[in-house]
Amino acid sequence: MTRASRHVLVLGPASGPVDRLVLPLQGAGFAVHKLAPGPGILELVQVTPFDLLVVVAPIPSVSLPDLVAAVRDPGAPCRRAGLLVAATDDPASAEALLGRGINRVVRGAAPGRLLEAAADLLAVEPRVRVRAVVALEAKVDDTQVHTFGRTSDLSRSGMLVRGGDEFRIGARVAFELLLPGERSAVRGSVAVVRRADPERERFAGIGAAFERLDGDGGSRLLGFLDRLGA
């Protein structure tokens, strides 16, 4: 397999909704490999590098936890790849692994939602380690919750935060981020897209994607990242 392009592995039935991912991803320049799951799939992901895995679950002959363990094995070449699961049955089992090896779960196999999630995982911006205080606020069970966290890293598309794990995946959260060297905070809102992986990242927290940056916050954030070479 050449690494001239980025590679996507689609694991699913011989035909189905995931087929509609193939042409758009190929048109965007990705090399797409579609396979029906079989007994050799665990060995495949432990020796072959992929940038994204799209899995239709449940998987015949392979348990989802076993697949996640194989993908995230420290020696696996795709251990840092995005892992997107289309849960056609028992989505709660897949959602239990969010932040523990799985990056996104789409209930059912709606092609539009799958393509949006795949594009999002493949378009992750370069991240920079930045320690900055961030205030977070959103409703949790009809109660307005305000808490503080500290960023672990920042990118043009979002931030990884130590703390804030009281907010559910999918929650829209208002934030105030005080960048190092700045006198006023960058304000806006984020969507919680995942939980920090306690094994890989070694802390409790959330991954959040920027949805809105108020005023000159966008230009200030981009300028700050540019100065750090991101």
N, C-alpha and C positions, 0 to 999 in steps of 0.2 A: 504493500500500500504506500503510495507516494504521499508526502506531506505538502504537496504544492497547494492543495486546497484544504479547507476544514471538513472534517468527516462526521457524518451523522449516522448512527445505527438506529433503525426502526425495527422493533421486535413486535410482531403482531401476526394475525391470521393472513392467509394468502391473499385475501381481498377484504376490504372494509374501509371505514372512514379514514384511517390513517393514510390510505393511499393518496388522499388529497393533500397530504403534506409534501409528497415527493416532488412534484413538478415545481411548486413555488420555491422550495429550498434549492433545488437544482438550478432554477433560474437565477437565484441570488448567489450562485457560485459555490454551493456546498456539494460535496460528494456524498450522496445518500446511498446507504446499504440497507436493503430491506430483507429481513430474514424471518422465517417462521421459527418460533422458539423450539429448541430441542435439547437433548441431554448434553450436548457439547457447548451450550451457550456460556456456562460459567467459565470454562477454559478459554473461550474466545475473548471475553472481556478482561481476563487476567493477563493476556499477552498482546492485545491489539489496542492501539491508541484511538480514541474517539473524542470529539469535542462535545457531543450531545448524544444521549441515549433516550429514545422515546419508546416506552413500553406499554403495551396494552395488557392490563391485568384483569383477572387472574391469568397466570402463565401456566400452560399445561406442562407438567413434569418438573417444574422448577418453582420453588416457593419464592415469593417476593423478598423476604428477609435474606434468603441465601443469595439472591441476585445482588441485592444492595451490598451485602458483605463482600462479594467478589469484586464488585465495581470499586468499592472504597478501600479495598485491601491496600496497605501501604506500598506494596510492590507493584500494584496494577498501574499500567500506563494511562488509564483513563480515570484515575482516582479523583481528579479535579474536574471531570466533565460534568456538565449539567445532566440531571436525571429527571425526566418528565414522565409521569405515569398517567395514562388514561384509564381510569378505574371504571370498568363496565359493570362490575359486580363487587359488593362489599367495599365501597370507597373508604369506610372508616379504617379498615386495616392498612390501606396505603397512607391515609392521612396521619396515622399513628407514627409513621416513619418520616414525616416532614421535619426537616432540621436534623434528622438522624441518618442522612444519606440520600434522601429524596428531596429535590429542590421544589418541584411543583406537582400538584395533583389536580387533574381535570376530571370532574365527575362525568361519567359517560364518555363518549368519544366524539363530541361536537367538533367538526373540523376547524371551524373558525376560531374557537377557543384554544384548540391545540396549536394552531399555527401562530396565534398571538403569543402563547406561552413559549413556544419554541423560539420564535424570533427574539423574545425578550431575553431568554437564557443565552442565546448566541450573540447578543449585542451588548454583553456586559462590558462596561468601560474599564480601562486600566485603573487599578485601585492604588491608593497611596496611604501608608500608615500615618494617621493623624490622630493625636490625642486632644480632643476638644470637648468641652462641656456642652451638653444639649438638653434643653428642657422639652418635655413631651406632655401633651395633654389630649385626652379623648374620653368619650363616654365608655364605661364598661358596666354592663348590666344596669343601665339607667343612672349610674353614678359618674360624675365628672372626676376623672382621675388625672392628677398632675404629678409628674415624677421627673427625676433628673437621671441622665445617663452620661456615658463618656464614649465618644466614637473610638472604634478600633481602626477603621479605615474609611476613606472617602473616595468617591469617584464622581464623574459628571452626572451619573444616573442615580446615585443613592449613597447610603452609608450603612455600615455595620456598627451596631451600638451595643456596648456593654450595659445591660439594663433594659427596662421597657418590656420585659417579657410578660407583663400582665396584659399587654394588648394582644388581641387575637390576630391570626393571619387574616388578611383582608381588611383590617381596621384602617380607617383614615385618621391620621394623627397630626395635630398641629405641632409645630416645633419651632424652637429658637436655638440657633447654633452659633456659639461664640468662637469664631476662628482664631487661632493663635495670632497675636499681633493686631487684631482688630478691636476697635472700641465699641462697636455696636453689633448686635447679633443679626445673622441672616435668618429671616422668618419665612414660613410657608407651611406646606403640608406634605406628608408622605403617606404611602400605603405600605403596610407591613406585608412583606412577601414571603418571609421565611423566619424560622427560629435559628439562632446560632447553634452550630453543631458542637455539643460539649466535648466530643472526642477530638475533633479536628481543630476547633477554635479555642477550646478549654475555658469557656465562660458561658454564662447565661445571658441571652440578649436577643436582638432581632436584626434582621436585614430589612431595610426600608428603601423604597424607590421614591424619588422626588416626584410629586405630582404638581406642585405649585411653588414658585419662589417669588416672594413679594418684592415690589420696588426694584432696587438695583441689586437684589440678592443674587440673581443669576449671574450677572457680570462679575460681581465680587467673588463668588465661588469659583467661577472659571478662571479669573485672574489669579486667585490663590493657588489653584491646582496647576496652572501654567508655570507659576514660579517654582513649583516643586517638580516640574518636569512630567506631569501626568497628561 
